Amino acid sequence: MFTFNSNNQNEDMEMNSLNEIKIPPSEECLYASCYCEENVWKLCEYVKNNQSILLTNCYAVFISNRNQSIPLWCQKSGKDENKLVIWDYHVIFIYHFNDDKGTLVYDLDSVLPFPVPLEKYAPLTFQIETHIQPIYHRYFRVIPAELFLRTFASDRSRMKNPDGSWIKEPPPYPCLSTPNSTNNIDDFISMEPTIAIGEVLNLKQFLEKFL
């Protein structure tokens, strides 16, 4: 008669637990409207502080294009029934499972679940690219979370009016900076591949990489 080794079963359960990312519900996440890049930075920081072993599976994804005009559906700010918004850029957090078991999207500005599988998020949020004019096609700068935490900086000047007043109130914590920069957000928003921060992909390439 064969018997199962309970120690091995316990080890498997522990490993599965280690591989399960545990980000709080959206209502418990630090959030500031129109500061999606910082909201995602804080999600990356949360994983680093609480489940650092999983940080290599996490990415910050900037979505934009050369015209900085991208249509995204299912956005909380959308006014029509499809919740369509034309952003200059947007940023999402993604977690890619090991062994090609899929990808979870964490989008604090979406009406979709938090998180939501990329296979569900993509068709609802991006729609069919061939039905969209090329000037509105979306590109994706994919940045490993550890690199994003180490290199991103913003003085929040993009969110100020000419008179210095805020377009949207900033988050309550100090501006994000690095030893080398106080403001490099434009490099992250840019979809020029020559800027060496992460990897720039079109929609097809992005889905092929993470689905």
C-alpha contacts under 8 A as a table, 3 or more apart, distances in Angstrom:
res1	aa1	res2	aa2	distance
5	N	8	N	5.47
5	N	9	Q	6.60
6	S	9	Q	4.93
6	S	10	N	6.13
7	N	10	N	5.08
7	N	11	E	6.15
8	N	11	E	4.96
8	N	12	D	6.16
9	Q	12	D	5.07
9	Q	13	M	6.25
10	N	13	M	5.05
10	N	14	E	6.13
11	E	14	E	5.01
11	E	15	M	6.14
12	D	15	M	5.07
12	D	16	N	6.17
13	M	16	N	5.09
13	M	17	S	6.16
14	E	17	S	5.02
14	E	18	L	6.19
15	M	18	L	4.98
15	M	19	N	6.28
16	N	19	N	5.11
16	N	20	E	6.37
17	S	20	E	5.21
18	L	21	I	7.61
18	L	53	I	7.93
18	L	54	L	8.00
19	N	54	L	6.90
19	N	97	F	7.93
21	I	51	Q	7.40
21	I	54	L	7.13
21	I	95	Y	7.99
23	I	43	L	7.70
23	I	46	Y	7.69
23	I	47	V	7.42
24	P	28	E	5.94
24	P	29	C	6.32
25	P	28	E	5.47
25	P	29	C	6.65
25	P	114	F	7.01
26	S	29	C	5.20
26	S	108	L	6.50
26	S	114	F	6.35
29	C	43	L	7.76
30	L	39	N	6.52
30	L	42	K	7.04
31	Y	35	Y	7.88
31	Y	39	N	5.53
31	Y	108	L	7.62
31	Y	171	P	7.61
32	A	35	Y	5.57
32	A	36	C	7.36
32	A	39	N	6.79
32	A	169	E	7.87
32	A	170	P	6.82
32	A	171	P	5.64
33	S	36	C	7.10
33	S	168	K	7.19
34	C	168	K	6.93
35	Y	38	E	5.50
35	Y	39	N	6.30
35	Y	170	P	7.51
35	Y	171	P	7.85
36	C	39	N	4.93
36	C	40	V	6.16
36	C	90	H	6.52
36	C	91	V	5.55
36	C	92	I	7.44
36	C	108	L	7.86
36	C	109	D	7.89
37	E	40	V	5.26
37	E	41	W	6.16
37	E	62	F	7.90
37	E	90	H	7.51
37	E	91	V	5.50
37	E	92	I	7.83
38	E	41	W	4.76
38	E	42	K	6.13
39	N	42	K	5.22
39	N	43	L	6.47
39	N	108	L	7.89
40	V	43	L	4.95
40	V	44	C	6.27
40	V	60	A	6.61
40	V	91	V	6.93
40	V	92	I	6.35
40	V	93	F	5.73
41	W	44	C	5.10
41	W	45	E	6.17
41	W	60	A	7.60
41	W	148	F	7.30
41	W	149	L	6.48
42	K	45	E	4.86
42	K	46	Y	6.06
43	L	46	Y	4.99
43	L	47	V	6.42
43	L	93	F	7.39
44	C	47	V	5.28
44	C	48	K	6.25
44	C	55	L	7.47
44	C	58	C	7.35
44	C	59	Y	7.89
44	C	60	A	7.81
44	C	93	F	7.82
44	C	145	A	5.79
44	C	146	E	7.64
44	C	149	L	7.05
45	E	48	K	5.01
45	E	49	N	6.14
45	E	149	L	7.06
46	Y	49	N	5.20
46	Y	50	N	6.00
46	Y	51	Q	7.87
47	V	50	N	5.14
47	V	51	Q	4.97
47	V	52	S	5.82
47	V	54	L	7.18
47	V	55	L	6.20
48	K	51	Q	5.76
48	K	52	S	4.25
48	K	53	I	7.86
48	K	54	L	7.90
48	K	55	L	5.97
49	N	52	S	6.14
51	Q	54	L	5.73
51	Q	55	L	7.07
52	S	55	L	5.20
53	I	56	T	7.18
54	L	57	N	5.50
54	L	58	C	7.02
55	L	58	C	5.22
55	L	145	A	6.40
55	L	146	E	6.71
56	T	59	Y	7.99
56	T	144	P	6.93
56	T	145	A	7.00
56	T	146	E	7.16
57	N	95	Y	5.62
57	N	96	H	5.28
57	N	97	F	6.70
57	N	98	N	7.60
57	N	144	P	7.87
58	C	93	F	7.24
58	C	94	I	5.75
58	C	95	Y	4.59
58	C	96	H	6.43
58	C	144	P	6.23
58	C	145	A	5.36
59	Y	93	F	5.85
59	Y	94	I	5.33
59	Y	95	Y	6.54
59	Y	142	V	6.49
59	Y	143	I	5.43
59	Y	144	P	4.48
59	Y	145	A	4.62
60	A	91	V	6.86
60	A	92	I	6.03
60	A	93	F	4.89
60	A	94	I	6.59
60	A	142	V	6.11
60	A	143	I	5.23
60	A	144	P	6.38
60	A	145	A	5.80
60	A	148	F	6.88
61	V	91	V	5.43
61	V	92	I	5.27
61	V	93	F	6.23
61	V	94	I	7.37
61	V	140	F	6.24
61	V	141	R	5.56
61	V	142	V	4.64
61	V	143	I	6.18
62	F	89	Y	6.94
62	F	90	H	5.82
62	F	91	V	4.47
62	F	92	I	6.75
62	F	140	F	5.62
62	F	141	R	5.03
62	F	142	V	6.64
62	F	188	F	6.87
62	F	189	I	6.23
63	I	70	I	7.87
63	I	89	Y	5.47
63	I	90	H	5.13
63	I	91	V	6.00
63	I	138	R	6.39
63	I	139	Y	5.61
63	I	140	F	4.69
63	I	141	R	6.50
63	I	189	I	7.36
64	S	67	N	7.95
64	S	68	Q	5.48
64	S	69	S	6.76
64	S	70	I	6.00
64	S	88	D	6.44
64	S	89	Y	4.59
64	S	90	H	6.74
64	S	138	R	5.68
64	S	139	Y	5.49
64	S	140	F	6.67
64	S	189	I	6.50
64	S	190	S	7.37
64	S	191	M	6.83
65	N	68	Q	5.02
65	N	69	S	6.59
65	N	70	I	6.94
65	N	89	Y	7.83
65	N	136	Y	7.39
65	N	137	H	6.96
65	N	138	R	5.77
65	N	139	Y	5.56
65	N	190	S	7.24
65	N	191	M	5.84
66	R	69	S	7.93
66	R	190	S	7.16
66	R	191	M	6.45
66	R	192	E	7.91
67	N	88	D	7.92
67	N	135	I	7.11
67	N	136	Y	7.80
68	Q	87	W	7.40
68	Q	88	D	4.32
68	Q	89	Y	6.15
69	S	86	I	6.12
69	S	87	W	5.74
69	S	88	D	4.70
69	S	89	Y	7.11
69	S	135	I	7.94
69	S	136	Y	6.08
70	I	86	I	5.26
70	I	87	W	5.33
70	I	88	D	6.17
70	I	89	Y	6.79
70	I	136	Y	5.28
70	I	137	H	6.76
70	I	138	R	6.04
71	P	84	L	6.75
71	P	85	V	5.74
71	P	86	I	4.44
71	P	87	W	6.44
71	P	126	F	7.41
71	P	136	Y	6.73
71	P	138	R	7.93
72	L	75	Q	6.84
72	L	84	L	5.71
72	L	85	V	5.48
72	L	86	I	6.36
72	L	87	W	7.38
72	L	125	T	5.36
72	L	126	F	5.71
73	W	78	G	7.58
73	W	82	N	6.22
73	W	83	K	5.34
73	W	84	L	4.23
73	W	85	V	6.30
73	W	124	L	6.55
73	W	125	T	4.45
73	W	126	F	6.51
73	W	127	Q	7.61
74	C	78	G	7.19
74	C	82	N	6.14
74	C	83	K	4.64
74	C	84	L	6.24
74	C	110	S	5.66
74	C	111	V	5.54
74	C	112	L	6.77
74	C	124	L	6.86
74	C	125	T	5.77
75	Q	78	G	5.37
75	Q	83	K	5.19
75	Q	84	L	6.29
75	Q	85	V	6.50
75	Q	109	D	5.76
75	Q	110	S	4.43
75	Q	111	V	5.79
75	Q	125	T	7.96
76	K	83	K	6.56
76	K	109	D	5.62
76	K	110	S	5.46
76	K	111	V	5.56
77	S	83	K	6.93
77	S	84	L	7.96
77	S	85	V	6.76
77	S	109	D	7.61
78	G	81	E	7.88
78	G	82	N	7.34
78	G	83	K	3.80
78	G	84	L	4.81
78	G	85	V	5.15
79	K	83	K	5.75
79	K	84	L	7.03
79	K	85	V	7.91
80	D	83	K	5.23
80	D	84	L	6.56
81	E	84	L	7.96
87	W	90	H	6.59
89	Y	189	I	6.72
91	V	107	D	7.85
92	I	105	V	6.99
92	I	106	Y	6.13
92	I	107	D	5.25
92	I	108	L	7.91
93	F	105	V	6.01
93	F	106	Y	5.07
93	F	107	D	6.58
94	I	103	T	6.66
94	I	104	L	5.55
94	I	105	V	4.60
94	I	106	Y	5.97
95	Y	103	T	5.53
95	Y	104	L	5.15
95	Y	105	V	6.66
96	H	100	D	7.71
96	H	101	K	7.72
96	H	102	G	6.11
96	H	103	T	4.32
96	H	104	L	6.49
96	H	210	F	6.87
97	F	100	D	6.18
97	F	101	K	5.33
97	F	102	G	5.67
97	F	103	T	5.97
98	N	101	K	6.24
100	D	210	F	7.90
100	D	211	L	7.67
102	G	117	P	7.33
102	G	118	L	7.45
102	G	210	F	6.69
102	G	211	L	5.52
103	T	117	P	5.86
103	T	118	L	5.53
103	T	119	E	7.94
103	T	210	F	6.12
103	T	211	L	6.47
104	L	115	P	6.00
104	L	116	V	5.55
104	L	117	P	4.51
104	L	118	L	5.58
105	V	114	F	7.43
105	V	115	P	5.43
105	V	116	V	5.31
105	V	117	P	5.99
105	V	118	L	5.76
105	V	121	Y	7.22
106	Y	114	F	5.61
106	Y	115	P	4.80
106	Y	116	V	6.80
107	D	110	S	5.48
107	D	114	F	6.77
107	D	115	P	7.32
108	L	114	F	7.34
110	S	113	P	7.78
112	L	116	V	6.87
112	L	121	Y	7.47
113	P	116	V	5.28
116	V	120	K	6.82
116	V	121	Y	6.25
117	P	120	K	5.47
117	P	121	Y	6.15
118	L	121	Y	4.77
118	L	122	A	5.65
118	L	210	F	7.89
118	L	211	L	6.87
119	E	122	A	5.82
119	E	123	P	7.25
119	E	211	L	6.61
120	K	123	P	6.23
120	K	124	L	6.68
121	Y	124	L	5.49
121	Y	125	T	5.79
122	A	125	T	5.30
122	A	126	F	5.46
122	A	127	Q	7.12
123	P	126	F	5.52
123	P	127	Q	4.77
123	P	128	I	6.94
124	L	127	Q	5.58
126	F	129	E	7.23
128	I	131	H	5.60
128	I	132	I	7.11
129	E	132	I	5.27
129	E	137	H	6.79
129	E	203	L	7.99
130	T	133	Q	7.55
132	I	136	Y	6.56
132	I	137	H	6.85
133	Q	136	Y	5.62
133	Q	137	H	6.87
134	P	137	H	5.12
138	R	202	N	6.61
138	R	203	L	6.35
139	Y	191	M	6.64
139	Y	200	V	6.88
139	Y	201	L	5.77
139	Y	202	N	4.64
139	Y	203	L	6.15
140	F	191	M	7.26
140	F	199	E	7.85
140	F	200	V	5.44
140	F	201	L	5.11
140	F	202	N	6.14
140	F	203	L	7.14
140	F	206	F	7.01
141	R	188	F	7.18
141	R	189	I	7.72
141	R	191	M	6.60
141	R	197	I	7.90
141	R	198	G	6.28
141	R	199	E	5.40
141	R	200	V	4.37
141	R	201	L	6.46
142	V	198	G	5.36
142	V	199	E	5.17
142	V	200	V	6.32
142	V	201	L	7.65
143	I	147	L	6.62
143	I	148	F	6.10
143	I	197	I	6.78
143	I	198	G	4.33
143	I	199	E	6.64
144	P	147	L	5.36
144	P	148	F	6.22
144	P	198	G	6.90
145	A	148	F	4.97
145	A	149	L	6.17
146	E	149	L	5.26
146	E	150	R	6.27
147	L	150	R	5.08
147	L	151	T	6.02
148	F	151	T	5.38
148	F	152	F	5.51
149	L	152	F	6.11
150	R	178	T	6.99
151	T	178	T	6.28
152	F	176	L	7.26
152	F	177	S	6.75
152	F	178	T	6.99
152	F	183	N	7.85
152	F	184	N	6.60
152	F	185	I	6.83
152	F	188	F	7.98
153	A	175	C	7.67
153	A	176	L	5.04
153	A	177	S	4.26
153	A	178	T	6.14
153	A	181	S	6.17
153	A	182	T	5.26
153	A	183	N	4.74
153	A	184	N	5.40
153	A	185	I	6.22
154	S	157	S	7.73
154	S	175	C	6.24
154	S	176	L	5.57
154	S	177	S	6.35
154	S	182	T	5.88
154	S	183	N	4.20
154	S	184	N	6.16
154	S	185	I	5.70
155	D	175	C	5.63
155	D	176	L	7.09
155	D	177	S	7.74
155	D	182	T	6.05
155	D	183	N	5.34
156	R	159	M	5.63
156	R	160	K	7.37
156	R	170	P	7.62
156	R	175	C	7.14
156	R	183	N	7.98
157	S	160	K	5.34
159	M	166	W	5.96
159	M	167	I	5.33
159	M	168	K	6.43
160	K	163	D	7.75
160	K	164	G	5.50
160	K	165	S	5.54
160	K	166	W	4.55
160	K	167	I	5.42
160	K	168	K	7.86
161	N	164	G	5.23
161	N	165	S	5.32
161	N	166	W	6.05
161	N	167	I	6.08
162	P	165	S	7.44
166	W	169	E	5.75
166	W	170	P	7.62
171	P	174	P	7.87
176	L	182	T	7.29
177	S	180	N	7.99
177	S	181	S	6.02
177	S	182	T	4.74
177	S	183	N	7.02
178	T	181	S	5.23
178	T	182	T	6.42
181	S	184	N	6.59
184	N	187	D	5.64
184	N	188	F	7.19
185	I	188	F	5.22
185	I	189	I	6.33
186	D	189	I	5.02
186	D	190	S	5.96
187	D	190	S	5.23
187	D	195	I	6.80
187	D	197	I	7.70
188	F	191	M	7.71
188	F	197	I	6.97
190	S	195	I	7.86
191	M	200	V	6.31
192	E	195	I	5.96
192	E	200	V	7.47
193	P	196	A	7.02
193	P	199	E	7.16
193	P	200	V	5.73
196	A	199	E	7.68
201	L	204	K	7.85
201	L	205	Q	5.54
201	L	206	F	5.61
202	N	205	Q	5.34
202	N	206	F	6.05
203	L	206	F	5.05
203	L	207	L	6.21
204	K	207	L	5.35
204	K	208	E	6.16
205	Q	208	E	5.06
205	Q	209	K	6.11
206	F	209	K	5.22
206	F	210	F	6.37
207	L	210	F	5.31
207	L	211	L	5.40
208	E	211	L	5.77
